[in-house]
């Protein structure tokens, strides 16, 4: 896995109040619009993503979305579907980010809720991600949605400081009681 392959850049969201969510629409990531995701990632994250990241985002179909606020692309979530031993599928959130001027409008919440709804419909019970250990805003954001720190990985990131990350996991439905 490349440097920051799982970097998560979620920022503070204040819920769906303020009318932001109503003015927000989601669109799938496809070959025709993948440049929008590349531009957003350049603005949002301290790492550069490789071609496999973008191929995974496109291949995940509805699990990767661009967020448009009044027809301006302002955020995105990019996921990868992974098969676990035994055949169960889990969702890996590769990135989630919203441009700074549009944070606090419920856009990140809308993107994340889309993944929760889609996972529930497809009987996917586990969603996880990596977040840099000093990204307090992202950690608080995900904890608000029921994610828990399940692991710490030392030296996960190659070219950013600190190099350590947390694995945050959310179990949905039946798996939520298993832990």
C-alpha positions as CSV (number, residue, x, y, z in Angstrom):
1,X,0.0,0.0,0.0
2,X,1.4,3.4,-0.9
3,X,2.0,6.3,1.4
4,X,-1.3,7.5,2.8
5,X,-3.3,5.1,0.7
6,X,-5.9,5.2,3.4
7,X,-5.5,8.9,4.5
8,X,-8.8,10.2,5.7
9,X,-9.4,14.0,5.7
10,X,-12.8,14.3,7.4
11,X,-13.3,17.6,9.0
12,X,-15.8,19.1,11.4
13,X,-19.4,18.8,10.4
14,X,-22.2,20.4,12.3
15,X,-25.0,18.0,11.1
16,X,-27.4,18.7,8.3
17,X,-28.7,22.0,9.6
18,X,-28.2,25.3,7.8
19,X,-29.6,24.2,4.5
20,X,-26.3,22.8,3.2
21,X,-27.4,19.2,2.9
22,X,-30.5,20.3,0.9
23,X,-28.3,22.2,-1.6
24,X,-26.0,19.2,-1.9
25,X,-26.2,16.5,-4.5
26,X,-24.1,13.3,-4.9
27,X,-22.8,11.8,-8.1
28,X,-20.9,8.6,-8.7
29,X,-17.2,8.6,-9.5
30,X,-16.6,7.5,-13.1
31,X,-13.9,7.7,-15.8
32,X,-15.6,10.9,-17.1
33,X,-15.4,12.8,-13.8
34,X,-12.5,11.2,-11.9
35,X,-10.4,14.3,-12.5
36,X,-12.8,16.1,-10.1
37,X,-11.7,13.6,-7.4
38,X,-8.1,14.1,-8.3
39,X,-8.4,17.9,-7.9
40,X,-10.2,17.6,-4.6
41,X,-7.6,15.2,-3.2
42,X,-4.8,17.5,-4.2
43,X,-6.5,20.3,-2.3
44,X,-7.5,18.2,0.7
45,X,-4.8,15.7,1.5
46,X,-1.0,15.9,2.2
47,X,-0.4,12.8,0.0
48,X,-0.7,11.9,-3.6
49,X,-2.8,8.9,-4.6
50,X,-1.7,6.3,-7.1
51,X,-3.7,5.0,-10.1
52,X,-4.9,1.9,-8.1
53,X,-6.7,4.3,-5.6
54,X,-8.7,5.9,-8.5
55,X,-9.4,2.5,-10.1
56,X,-10.7,1.2,-6.7
57,X,-12.9,4.3,-6.3
58,X,-14.4,3.8,-9.8
59,X,-14.8,0.0,-9.3
60,X,-16.7,0.5,-6.0
61,X,-19.6,2.0,-8.0
62,X,-22.1,3.7,-5.6
63,X,-19.6,3.5,-2.7
64,X,-17.6,6.4,-4.0
65,X,-19.4,9.8,-4.5
66,X,-18.6,13.3,-5.4
67,X,-20.5,16.0,-3.5
68,X,-21.8,19.1,-5.3
69,X,-23.0,22.2,-3.4
70,X,-25.0,24.4,-5.8
71,X,-23.3,22.5,-8.7
72,X,-19.8,23.1,-7.4
73,X,-17.8,20.0,-6.6
74,X,-16.8,20.5,-2.9
75,X,-16.3,17.1,-1.4
76,X,-16.0,13.4,-1.9
77,X,-15.9,10.0,-0.3
78,X,-13.9,7.2,-2.0
79,X,-14.3,3.6,-0.8
80,X,-13.0,0.2,-1.7
81,X,-15.0,-3.1,-1.1
82,X,-12.9,-5.8,0.4
83,X,-13.6,-9.5,0.9
84,X,-12.8,-11.0,4.3
85,X,-12.1,-14.6,5.0
86,X,-15.3,-16.5,4.8
87,X,-16.6,-14.3,1.9
88,X,-18.1,-11.4,3.9
89,X,-17.6,-8.0,2.3
90,X,-16.5,-4.9,4.3
91,X,-16.2,-1.3,3.2
92,X,-12.8,0.5,3.5
93,X,-13.2,4.3,3.4
94,X,-10.0,5.4,1.5
95,X,-10.8,9.1,1.8
96,X,-13.5,11.5,2.9
97,X,-13.0,15.2,2.6
98,X,-14.9,18.5,2.1
99,X,-13.2,21.7,1.1
100,X,-12.8,24.1,4.0
101,X,-15.3,26.8,3.0
102,X,-18.0,24.1,2.8
103,X,-17.4,22.4,6.1
104,X,-20.1,22.5,8.8
105,X,-22.9,22.3,6.2
106,X,-23.7,18.6,6.6
107,X,-21.9,17.6,3.4
108,X,-19.5,15.1,5.1
109,X,-22.4,13.8,7.1
110,X,-24.4,13.3,3.9
111,X,-21.5,11.4,2.2
112,X,-21.0,9.1,5.3
113,X,-24.8,8.5,5.7
114,X,-24.9,7.4,2.1
115,X,-22.3,4.7,2.8
116,X,-24.2,3.6,5.9
117,X,-27.5,3.3,4.0
118,X,-25.8,1.5,1.0
119,X,-24.0,-0.9,3.4
120,X,-27.2,-1.7,5.3
121,X,-29.1,-2.4,2.0
122,X,-26.3,-4.8,0.9
123,X,-26.0,-6.5,4.3
124,X,-22.4,-5.2,4.7
125,X,-21.8,-5.1,8.5
126,X,-18.3,-3.6,8.8
127,X,-16.9,-0.2,7.7
128,X,-13.4,0.9,8.6
129,X,-10.8,3.5,7.8
130,X,-7.3,4.8,8.8
131,X,-6.8,8.3,10.3
132,X,-3.6,10.0,11.3
133,X,-3.2,9.9,15.1
134,X,-3.1,13.7,15.3
135,X,-6.2,14.4,13.2
136,X,-8.5,15.2,16.2
137,X,-11.2,16.7,14.1
138,X,-11.5,13.5,11.9
139,X,-11.4,11.3,15.0
140,X,-14.2,13.3,16.7
141,X,-16.3,13.3,13.5
142,X,-16.1,9.5,13.1
143,X,-16.7,8.8,16.8
144,X,-19.9,10.9,16.5
145,X,-21.1,8.3,14.0
146,X,-20.3,5.3,16.2
147,X,-16.8,4.5,14.9
148,X,-14.4,3.2,17.5
149,X,-10.6,3.0,17.5
150,X,-9.8,-0.7,17.1
151,X,-6.1,-0.6,16.4
152,X,-3.0,1.7,16.3
153,X,-0.5,1.2,13.4
154,X,3.0,2.6,13.9
155,X,4.7,4.1,10.8
156,X,1.7,3.6,8.5
157,X,2.4,6.8,6.5
158,X,5.7,7.2,4.7
159,X,6.1,10.9,4.1
160,X,3.9,12.7,6.6
161,X,4.3,13.4,10.4
162,X,3.2,11.8,12.6
163,X,3.5,8.6,10.6
164,X,1.2,6.6,12.9
165,X,-2.5,6.0,12.3
166,X,-5.6,4.7,14.1
167,X,-7.9,2.1,12.5
168,X,-11.5,3.2,13.2
169,X,-14.2,0.6,12.7
170,X,-18.0,0.7,12.8
171,X,-20.1,-2.4,12.9
172,X,-23.6,-2.2,11.4
173,X,-26.6,-4.4,12.2
174,X,-25.9,-8.0,13.4
175,X,-22.1,-7.5,13.7
176,X,-22.6,-4.6,16.0
177,X,-23.5,-7.0,18.8
178,X,-20.6,-9.4,18.0
179,X,-17.5,-7.2,18.5
